[in-house]
Amino acid sequence: MHGHSHLALRRAASCALVALLALAGCSRDGGERVPEGRAAPTAVPKGDAFYDPPRPLPPGKPGTVIRQRPYAPPELKLTLPTHTFLVMYLSTGTDGKPVPASGLVTVPDGPAPTGGRPVAAVDHGTMGIGSKCAPSRMPAFAGLEDTSAVAKLLARGYVVAQPDYIGLGVTGIRHPYLNGRSAAYATLDLLRAARTIARETSATSLVYGGSQGGHAALWTAHYAPAYAPEVDLKGVVANAPAVGFEWMPALFAQQSPVATPYAGMLLTLIDGAAAADPKVRPAELLTPHALTAANRMWTEPCMSGETKIPPTTDILRPGADLEPLDAALKASASNEVTTTVPVLLPQGGHDVLSNLNRTLAGELCDKGVHLEFKYYADQGHTIDDAPLDASIAWLDARRAGTPVTGSCTF
């Protein structure tokens, strides 16, 4: 897996076009219990008005809780004794300015152990780019059920934080889809906020993510030391992380037949890159029909694919300057991550990401990342059952301080 050729990467990139379609990710609440260490909130908006941020934003450092309320929609199936809170908190935008974000924090009932509870973030997969495409707004996808990674972490005594990411959940902000910095900041700041909501916590932190969330987990490990040095990140699991998307504009510009079915994904990537970087201007990249489709993606129902996408020949403007888009996508590519945090990369054999993520694992190993690649021939894009249990056990071993077995294992 070392010394991969440029040709191999380009072949892998073609596979990424297929893989990107697979990115769609697919508690009991404690009633009016007040979070530990905080006074009861006042005048918290009801219903979806919760997601409308105050203007101006309150002062505070990243991770400051703006508001919270108990979260117990009827769709939840978690039987563990826990209490969950819907949270709005301060984070940092791609422009470096304060930005509100939302997410869920779930706390096990009962007294915390000596030394406090560890905190684990669970980063979600793709559900859309509109503000309503957030786990906290879609309770059936919030992971609050007994077989989920969330439940398995709660059962081991973790406080679990689930960021919606920037622009998902909170209204009035566009989601910088697959922007590594943004996803990392949203994750790290909810880990900070969780320690305000559940005061009896330790600094010990871990991250589990899949698909878009696997990409977010990798970038959280990358940015943690500089952005949130007080967050003691012990390890991350990046299951089938989003990979290879940075090659897509060139393949469309070349009118590659491999690109034909994936125009919708390219439009989503352009939307996300434009939300993160003002130098990426969709109107200068896209034909009028494609621009109309890209704009509709911000408001279409989550995971619906209802927007009518033009044919591949009617996506990019002839001669469009792709350099700003290419630079934005490359900056957030999974193989750009560097970290000293141990990484577990599980990958299902029935997933089209399989070969591409094996290549990614080798690239990260070449950069000195302490990484373990686990291949499960019978699994798909989302691992379950024994492989999921093994991933949670790996996180628990990092929490306990058990050394990783080697610098790079396959």
FILO-709169 format. One record per residue (C-alpha): x negated, y, z; residue in one letter. Coordinates in steps of 0.25 Angstrom, whole numbers, plus 5000, padded with zeros to 4 digits. Layout:
N
XYZA ...
END
This chain:
410
500050005000M 498850094999H 498350184987G 499650184980H 499550224966S 500250354960H 500950254950L 501550174961A 502050294967L 502750344955R 503350204953R 503850204967A 504450344965A 505350284954S 505850184964C 506050304973A 507150354964L 507950224967V 507550234982A 508150374984L 509550334982L 509350244994A 509150365003L 510550385006A 510650345020G 511450285023C 513650325098S 514350345106R 514250485110D 514150535124G 515350625123G 515150765129E 513850715135R 512850835135V 511450805130P 510350785140E 509650915144G 510651005137R 511851095141A 513151055134A 513251125120P 514251235119T 515151275107A 514551165098V 515351165085P 516351055083K 516450965070G 515550995058D 515351135063A 514251075072F 513351075060Y 513551225057D 512251285063P 512251405071P 511851535064R 510851585068P 510151455073L 509751455088P 508351475091P 507551355095G 506451255091K 506651145081P 507451035088G 508251135097T 509751085098V 510751185092I 511951105096R 512450965099Q 513650885102R 514050745105P 514250655092Y 515250545092A 515950535079P 516850405078P 515950345067E 514850315077L 514650165081K 513550175091L 513850095103T 512550125111L 512750215123P 512250345117T 512750495115H 512450565102T 512450715099F 512550795086L 511450895086V 511051025079M 509651065081Y 508551155076L 507551105065S 506651165055T 507051185040G 506051165029T 505851315029D 505351305043G 506551385049K 507551325060P 508651245054V 509751175061P 509851025060A 510850915065S 510750775070G 511150675080L 510550635093V 510950505101T 510550475115V 510650345122P 511450355135D 510850325148G 509650375155P 508350395147A 507150305150P 505950355157T 505150445147G 506450475140G 507050425127R 506350425114P 507050495102V 507150435088A 507650505076A 508450435065V 508350495051D 509450465042H 509450435027G 510150515016T 511550545017M 511650665008G 511150815008I 512350885013G 512550945027S 513550835030K 512650725026C 512050705040A 512150585049P 512850665060S 513950715050R 514150565045M 514250485058P 514350355051A 512950375046F 512450435059A 511750295064G 512550295077L 512850145076E 512250025083D 511449965071T 510750095067S 509350145070A 509950255079V 510650145087A 509450065088K 508550175093L 509650215103L 509650075108A 508150095111R 508350215119G 508050325109Y 508750455107V 509150455092V 509050585084A 509650585070Q 509350715062P 510350745051D 509150825044Y 509150965040I 510351005032G 511150875035L 512150905046G 511951055048V 512651145038T 512051255030G 510751185027I 510351105015R 509650965018H 508150955013P 508350815009Y 507050725010L 506250845015N 505250785025G 505050905034R 506550935035S 506850795039A 505750785049A 506050915056Y 507550875057A 507150745063T 506050805073L 506950915078D 508150815081L 507150735089L 506850865096R 508250895098A 508550755103A 507650785115R 508550905119T 509850825118I 509250705125A 508250765135R 507750635141E 506850595129T 505450575126S 504550635115A 504550495108T 505150505095S 505450415083L 506150425069V 506850325061Y 507350355047G 507850285035G 507850335020S 507950485021Q 507750465035G 506450385033G 505950505025H 506350595037A 505650495047A 504350505039L 504350655039W 504650665053T 503450585056A 502650675047H 503150805053Y 503250765068A 501850805073P 501850945068A 503350985069Y 503750915082A 502550875089P 503350855102E 504050735095V 503250615098D 503550535085L 503150395087K 503650335074G 504550335063V 505350235055V 505550275040A 506450175034N 506450175019A 506150325018P 506450415006A 505250404997V 504950444983G 505950554981F 504850654977E 504650584963W 506050604959M 506050744952P 504850704943A 505650574939L 506850664935F 506050764928A 505450644920Q 506850594917Q 506350464922S 507450354921P 507150314935V 507750444940A 509050434933T 509950384944P 509350474955Y 509750614951A 510550634963G 509350604972M 508550704965L 509550814967L 509650774982T 508150784982L 508150924975I 509250974985D 508450924997G 507150984992A 507851124989A 508451125003A 506951105008A 506151194999D 506651324992P 505651304981K 506551184976V 507651244968R 508751144963P 509251254953A 507851254946E 507751104946L 509151054942L 510051064930T 511351134933P 512150994934H 511050944943A 511051064952L 512551054954T 512450914958A 511250944968A 512151054974N 513250964976R 512450864984M 512450964996W 513950944997T 514250804992E 514750705002P 513650635009C 513050505002M 514150524991S 513350544979G 514650614973E 513850724966T 513750704951K 512350694947I 511950734933P 511050644924P 509550634926T 509350724914T 510250834920D 509450844933I 508150924932L 508051054924R 507051034913P 505751084917G 506151104931A 504951134941D 504951014950L 503751054958E 504451114970P 505450994971L 504250894969D 503450964980A 504650964990A 504950824988L 503450774988K 503250855001A 504350765008S 503950635001A 503850525011S 502450495007N 502050635011E 502250595026V 501050595035T 501150545050T 500450485061T 501850435066V 502050285064P 503050245053V 503850125050L 504350115036L 505450005035P 505849975020Q 506949885015G 506649795003G 507949814997H 507849964997D 507350034984V 506350114993L 505649994996S 504349994987N 504350154988L 504250155003N 503250045003R 502450134995T 502750255004L 502250175016A 500950145009G 500750295006E 501050335020L 500050225025C 498950275016D 499150415023K 498950345037G 500350335042V 500550225052H 501650155044L 502350025045E 503049975032F 504149875035K 504749805023Y 506149735024Y 506449655012A 507949635016D 508249785019Q 508749895011G 508550045012H 509150045026T 508549945036I 509349875046D 509449765056D 508049705060A 507249805052P 507949925058L 507749855072D 506249845068A 506149985065S 506750035078I 505849935085A 504650005078W 505150135083L 505250085097D 503850035096A 503350175092R 504150235104R 503450135113A 502150175108G 501850035102T 500750065091P 500950045077V 500349915071T 499549985060G 499350105052S 500050045040C 500849915039T 501649845029F 
END
